[in-house]
Amino acid sequence: MRRALALVLFAAACVAPAWAQEDAIKSISYARWVDIGPGRTVAQLKPAEIAELRRCKNWTMYFAPSGDGIMQTFVAGMTMSNSYSQVQVSLLAGETIFILSQKGSSKTRDTLHLSKDGNVLTQISPPFRPHTYLRCFPADNRK
């Protein structure tokens, strides 16, 4: 079942128009994201916790366009970046799905699921468990 779903997502991503892919990448670029903690979901958080996380006091990472792909930079602790030279985008049930891989590789490295409202991002990086991030807004840059 998982393999079939992944194949459908991959096929849908391959036929997405270039402008849709660019818009999707812009929707996550330069936004600050805070990790809500391993194994947690936004539904498990109390409203006060969500409000505190969204204040962006200890944000975790951001994305920036890089050539034809995207670069993910983690800022918690030691700064580290992952560069993905291939980004395929698809829409599924209102969510935007990003399939990230390296050029010349048929292996999907990471998959991002961006919620309908654009405020929750779940990153699936096998063999690790999914990480959920909440878009946050620092006091100097409220949106």
C-alpha positions, 0 to 999 in steps of 0.5 A, spaced: 500 500 500 505 504 501 509 503 495 503 504 491 501 511 494 508 513 493 508 511 486 502 515 485 505 521 489 511 520 484 507 520 478 503 526 480 509 530 482 512 529 475 506 532 471 506 538 476 507 544 471 513 548 473 510 554 475 506 550 480 513 547 483 516 554 483 510 557 487 510 551 492 517 552 493 516 559 495 511 558 500 516 554 504 522 558 502 525 563 508 519 561 513 522 559 519 520 553 522 520 550 529 520 542 531 515 541 536 518 534 538 520 527 536 513 523 535 509 529 537 503 532 533 500 539 533 493 535 535 497 533 541 499 540 543 495 545 547 493 552 545 498 555 549 504 551 547 502 552 540 502 560 541 509 559 545 512 555 539 509 560 534 513 566 537 519 563 534 524 564 540 528 557 538 526 556 531 529 550 528 530 550 520 528 554 514 529 552 506 532 557 501 531 556 493 538 553 491 539 552 483 533 548 481 532 545 488 532 547 495 537 547 501 534 545 508 538 549 513 538 547 521 540 552 526 539 548 532 545 547 535 551 547 530 548 549 523 547 544 518 545 544 511 542 539 506 541 540 499 536 537 494 537 538 487 531 535 485 524 537 488 517 534 485 511 537 487 504 534 488 497 536 491 494 531 495 487 532 499 489 539 499 496 538 502 502 540 498 507 534 497 514 535 496 519 529 494 526 531 495 532 527 492 539 528 489 540 529 481 541 523 478 538 518 483 532 515 483 531 514 490 527 519 494 531 522 500 526 526 504 518 527 503 515 534 506 507 534 507 505 541 508 498 542 511 492 546 507 493 552 511 501 552 510 503 552 518 504 545 519 510 541 515 511 534 516 518 531 514 519 524 513 526 521 512 527 514 512 529 510 516 527 516 522 521 517 524 517 523 522 518 530 524 513 535 525 514 543 524 510 549 526 511 555 522 513 560 526 513 568 526 519 572 530 516 578 533 521 582 528 517 579 522 510 578 524 506 575 518 
